[in-house]
Amino acid sequence: MRIKTIMVLFIAFFAIIETNAQSKKYNIHTVAFYNFENLFDTINGPNNDEEWLPDGAQNWTGKKYKQKLHNLAKVLSEIGTSENPNNSPTFIGGCEIENRGVLEDLIKEPLLINKDYGIVHFDSPDKRGIDVALLYQKKHFKVTSYSNIPLLIYKNQEGKTDKKDTEEATDDIVVVDKSADRVYTRDQLLITGFLDGEEISLIVNHWPSRSGGEKKSSPFREAAGRLNRKIIDSLFAINPNAKIITMGDLNDGSYNKSVKKEIGAKRKKEELKQFDIYNPFEEMFYKGNATLFYRDAGDIFDQIMVSETFVKKDYSNFQYWKAGIYNKPYMIQTTGQYKGYPLRHTMTEIGYSDHFPVYIYLIKEIK
């Protein structure tokens, strides 16, 4: 009888523990990054936008521009809602953005306007006239500082090439200022603020393209990785417990030198030490996932990485939970040579982007 009583108490004890575990609630925020692929308006600006005018090569009309905004807004409004059903991303890093005006038009789209997004944007020196930016929900994130850090790279930094290093088809051509031999590209955008009262920093990137070939252009992206690591280290120097997210279209995979060596990103959580950076998209790549395709080979150039301070499983503050690639069927080409690729803009169809967006979740236990 005594044994039966102990067994009943034992079962009841673990039932209470399980119930308590199931009853835990979490505050969830989604962090997303999306290459908007040529988000240009129809106004002739000071940048090199002639191709993206009504009389330009793309025949870029107001109707097409509005459809592009609607398409982007649809995707952005849905990212992360599988685990966070009532909310689109709290943070959206973006690239291939012509100016602040196109972002103001985007956040006024019916699917996004009620989210009350703020904008952090700078005009970069990129010769194509495309920039990076951060959108954030003002009710959750309070910006305290932001800056654009220039990436200074020069023509003489180019690597050597060989017969296998073929030119990759890309709109994002590397342009050199011959008077200074400087390669003008996108700045890296740093934003610090408070997410529901907790300080975090975010870095938004769009690293130099593979124009001219992967090997030849690799030193430019390695320089971008070094700059990114320098920014991260400067934040840790101010606060050793800083919580840092770096995201972007890196034009390199998680396995490339720019990410593995220059940033020092780690594939597994168990490898992390103080001041390290965790890259969940490396494991996703080796499992066969992709955010873009070239010559039928998939890769993950779009990545979101977090500092080890986000991977401590102390859910009394915000922690990294999991990552994903958003690639719903309507965003995918279903016919022809590029079947399975992201559904991008053509002369006859206004698609979404030539990249799939990526996202991570941050969670914090609600006491």
C-alpha positions in Angstrom: 0.0 0.0 0.0 2.8 2.3 0.9 4.6 1.6 -2.4 1.3 2.4 -4.3 1.0 5.7 -2.4 4.6 6.7 -3.3 4.0 5.8 -7.0 0.9 7.9 -7.1 2.7 10.9 -5.5 5.6 10.3 -7.9 3.3 10.4 -11.0 1.5 13.4 -9.7 4.7 15.3 -9.1 5.9 14.9 -12.7 2.4 15.7 -14.0 2.6 19.0 -12.2 6.1 19.7 -13.7 4.9 18.9 -17.2 1.8 21.1 -16.8 3.9 24.0 -15.6 6.3 23.5 -18.6 3.4 23.5 -21.0 1.9 26.6 -19.4 5.0 28.7 -19.9 4.4 31.6 -22.3 7.0 33.4 -24.4 7.3 36.8 -25.9 8.3 36.2 -29.6 9.9 38.6 -32.0 10.9 37.8 -35.6 14.0 39.2 -37.2 14.0 39.0 -41.0 16.2 39.9 -43.9 15.1 40.2 -47.6 16.9 41.3 -50.7 14.2 43.4 -52.3 15.9 43.0 -55.8 15.9 46.4 -57.5 13.3 48.3 -55.5 13.4 51.4 -57.6 10.7 54.1 -58.0 9.9 55.7 -61.3 11.4 59.1 -60.6 14.7 60.1 -62.2 17.0 60.6 -59.3 20.7 61.5 -58.9 21.8 57.9 -58.8 22.2 55.6 -61.8 18.5 54.7 -62.1 18.0 55.3 -65.9 17.2 51.6 -66.5 14.4 51.8 -64.0 12.4 54.7 -65.5 9.2 54.5 -67.7 11.3 55.1 -70.8 14.3 52.9 -69.5 15.4 49.4 -70.4 13.0 47.9 -67.9 10.0 50.0 -69.0 9.5 50.5 -65.2 6.0 52.1 -65.0 4.0 53.3 -61.9 1.7 50.3 -62.3 4.7 47.9 -62.2 6.2 49.7 -59.2 2.9 49.5 -57.2 2.7 45.8 -58.0 6.3 45.3 -56.8 5.5 47.1 -53.5 2.4 44.9 -53.0 4.3 41.7 -53.6 7.0 42.7 -51.2 4.5 43.7 -48.6 2.7 40.4 -48.9 5.8 38.4 -48.2 7.0 40.7 -45.3 3.6 40.6 -43.6 3.7 36.8 -43.5 7.3 36.0 -42.4 7.4 34.3 -39.0 3.6 34.2 -38.6 3.7 30.4 -38.3 5.1 30.7 -34.8 4.1 34.3 -34.2 0.6 34.4 -35.7 -0.4 37.9 -34.8 2.7 39.7 -35.9 4.9 40.3 -38.9 8.6 40.8 -38.2 9.7 43.2 -35.6 12.8 43.9 -37.6 13.3 43.7 -41.4 16.7 44.2 -42.8 16.7 45.0 -46.5 19.0 45.7 -49.5 18.8 46.7 -53.1 16.8 49.8 -52.1 17.0 52.9 -54.2 16.2 55.5 -51.5 14.2 56.3 -48.4 11.2 57.2 -50.5 10.6 53.6 -51.7 10.7 52.4 -48.1 8.2 55.0 -47.1 5.9 53.8 -49.9 6.5 50.2 -48.8 5.5 50.6 -45.2 2.3 52.5 -46.3 1.1 49.4 -48.1 -2.2 48.1 -46.7 -0.6 44.9 -45.5 2.0 46.8 -43.5 0.7 50.2 -42.5 -0.9 49.1 -39.2 2.5 47.7 -38.1 3.8 51.3 -37.8 7.3 50.6 -39.0 10.2 53.1 -38.5 13.0 53.4 -41.0 16.8 53.6 -40.6 18.4 54.4 -43.9 21.4 56.2 -45.4 22.3 56.8 -49.0 25.4 54.7 -49.7 28.2 55.5 -52.2 27.3 52.4 -54.2 27.5 53.3 -57.9 24.3 51.6 -58.8 22.5 53.7 -56.2 21.3 50.9 -54.0 21.4 50.9 -50.2 20.7 48.8 -47.1 18.1 49.7 -44.5 16.3 48.5 -41.4 12.6 48.6 -40.8 11.5 48.2 -37.2 8.2 48.2 -35.3 8.2 51.4 -33.2 6.0 49.9 -30.5 8.6 47.3 -29.7 12.0 48.9 -30.5 13.3 52.2 -29.4 16.4 53.4 -31.4 19.1 55.0 -29.4 21.9 55.3 -32.0 22.6 54.5 -35.7 25.5 55.0 -38.1 26.7 53.9 -41.5 30.2 52.5 -41.5 31.9 52.7 -45.0 33.6 49.7 -46.5 36.9 51.0 -48.0 38.1 48.7 -50.7 40.3 49.3 -53.7 40.9 47.8 -57.1 44.4 46.6 -56.2 42.9 44.3 -53.6 41.4 42.0 -56.3 42.4 38.4 -56.2 43.8 36.3 -58.9 41.5 34.5 -61.3 41.8 31.3 -63.3 39.9 29.6 -66.1 37.3 28.1 -63.7 36.5 31.6 -62.2 33.8 32.4 -64.7 31.9 35.7 -64.8 28.6 35.3 -62.9 25.5 36.9 -64.3 24.4 39.6 -61.9 22.8 43.1 -62.0 25.1 44.1 -59.1 28.2 45.1 -61.1 31.3 46.2 -59.2 32.2 49.8 -60.3 35.6 51.3 -59.8 36.3 55.0 -59.4 39.3 55.2 -61.7 40.5 58.5 -60.2 41.1 56.8 -56.8 40.9 53.1 -57.7 38.3 52.8 -55.0 35.5 50.2 -55.4 32.4 52.0 -54.1 29.9 49.6 -52.5 27.3 49.6 -49.7 28.0 50.8 -46.2 27.4 48.6 -43.2 24.5 49.9 -41.2 24.7 49.7 -37.3 21.6 50.3 -35.2 21.4 50.0 -31.4 18.3 50.3 -29.3 16.0 48.7 -26.8 13.7 45.7 -27.7 10.9 45.8 -25.2 13.4 47.3 -22.7 16.4 45.1 -23.5 19.4 46.6 -25.4 20.4 44.9 -28.7 22.5 46.0 -31.7 21.8 45.1 -35.3 24.1 45.3 -38.4 22.7 45.2 -41.9 24.9 44.2 -44.8 25.0 43.9 -48.5 28.6 42.8 -49.4 30.3 43.2 -52.8 29.0 41.0 -55.5 30.8 38.2 -57.4 30.9 40.4 -60.5 34.1 39.5 -62.3 34.2 36.0 -60.8 34.1 34.5 -57.3 37.9 34.3 -56.7 38.7 37.7 -58.2 36.1 39.4 -56.1 36.6 37.4 -52.9 39.0 39.8 -51.3 36.3 42.5 -51.4 34.0 40.3 -49.4 36.8 39.2 -47.0 37.3 42.9 -46.3 33.6 43.3 -45.6 33.8 40.4 -43.2 36.8 42.0 -41.4 34.8 45.3 -41.1 31.8 43.4 -39.8 34.0 41.7 -37.1 35.6 45.1 -36.2 32.1 46.5 -35.6 31.2 43.5 -33.5 34.4 43.7 -31.5 33.8 47.5 -30.9 30.4 46.7 -29.4 31.9 44.0 -27.1 34.6 46.4 -26.0 31.9 48.8 -24.7 29.8 46.0 -23.2 31.2 42.4 -23.0 27.6 41.2 -22.7 26.3 43.0 -25.8 23.6 41.2 -27.8 24.4 41.5 -31.5 22.7 40.4 -34.6 24.4 40.8 -38.0 22.4 40.1 -41.2 22.5 40.5 -44.9 23.1 39.4 -48.4 26.7 38.5 -48.1 27.2 37.3 -51.7 29.2 34.4 -50.0 28.1 31.2 -48.4 28.4 30.4 -44.7 31.5 28.3 -45.5 33.5 31.0 -47.3 36.5 32.7 -45.8 34.7 36.0 -45.4 32.3 34.4 -43.0 34.2 31.5 -41.4 37.6 33.3 -40.9 37.0 37.0 -41.0 33.8 36.9 -38.8 34.7 33.6 -37.2 31.1 32.4 -37.4 30.5 29.0 -35.8 28.3 26.2 -37.2 27.3 24.6 -33.9 26.2 26.1 -30.6 28.5 23.8 -28.7 31.5 25.5 -30.3 30.6 28.9 -29.0 32.9 30.8 -26.6 32.7 34.3 -25.3 32.4 36.9 -28.1 31.8 34.2 -30.7 29.1 34.5 -33.4 26.7 31.7 -34.2 25.5 31.1 -37.8 22.4 28.8 -37.9 22.3 29.0 -41.7 25.5 27.0 -42.1 23.8 23.9 -40.9 20.8 24.7 -43.0 23.1 24.9 -46.1 24.6 21.5 -45.4 21.0 20.1 -45.2 20.4 21.2 -48.7 18.5 24.5 -48.2 19.0 27.6 -50.4 18.0 31.2 -50.7 19.1 31.6 -54.3 20.2 29.6 -57.3 22.8 30.0 -60.0 23.3 27.5 -62.8 21.1 25.1 -60.9 23.3 25.2 -57.8 21.6 26.5 -54.6 23.4 28.4 -51.9 22.5 30.6 -48.8 24.0 34.1 -49.3 21.3 35.6 -47.1 22.2 35.0 -43.5 21.4 36.1 -40.0 24.0 35.5 -37.3 23.8 36.2 -33.5 26.4 36.7 -30.8 26.9 33.9 -28.2 25.0 36.1 -25.7 21.8 35.2 -27.5 22.5 31.4 -27.1 22.6 31.0 -23.3 19.1 29.5 -22.8 18.4 32.0 -20.1 14.9 32.8 -21.2 14.5 35.6 -18.6 15.9 37.7 -21.4 15.7 37.5 -25.2 17.4 34.4 -26.7 17.8 32.9 -30.1 15.2 30.2 -30.7 15.4 29.0 -34.4 15.9 30.1 -38.0 14.1 29.6 -41.3 14.0 30.4 -45.0 10.6 31.8 -46.2 9.9 30.2 -49.6 6.1 29.7 -50.0 4.9 28.2 -53.3 3.6 31.5 -54.7 7.2 32.9 -54.5 8.7 30.1 -56.6 8.9 29.8 -60.4 6.8 26.8 -61.5 7.7 26.4 -65.1 10.5 26.7 -67.6 14.2 26.7 -67.3 14.2 28.3 -63.9 11.6 26.1 -62.3 12.2 26.0 -58.5 14.0 29.3 -58.5 12.7 32.4 -56.7 10.1 34.1 -58.8 11.8 37.4 -59.8 10.9 40.3 -62.0 10.9 39.9 -65.8 9.7 42.1 -68.6 6.4 40.3 -68.6 5.8 39.5 -64.9 6.3 41.4 -61.7 7.6 38.8 -59.3 9.1 39.1 -55.8 12.9 38.7 -55.7 15.7 36.6 -56.9 16.3 35.7 -53.3 14.2 34.1 -50.6 14.1 35.9 -47.3 15.5 34.5 -44.1 14.4 34.9 -40.5 15.1 34.0 -36.9 13.0 34.1 -33.8 14.0 35.7 -30.5 12.0 34.5 -27.5 11.7 35.6 -23.8 9.7 33.9 -21.1 6.8 35.9 -19.8 6.7 35.7 -16.0 
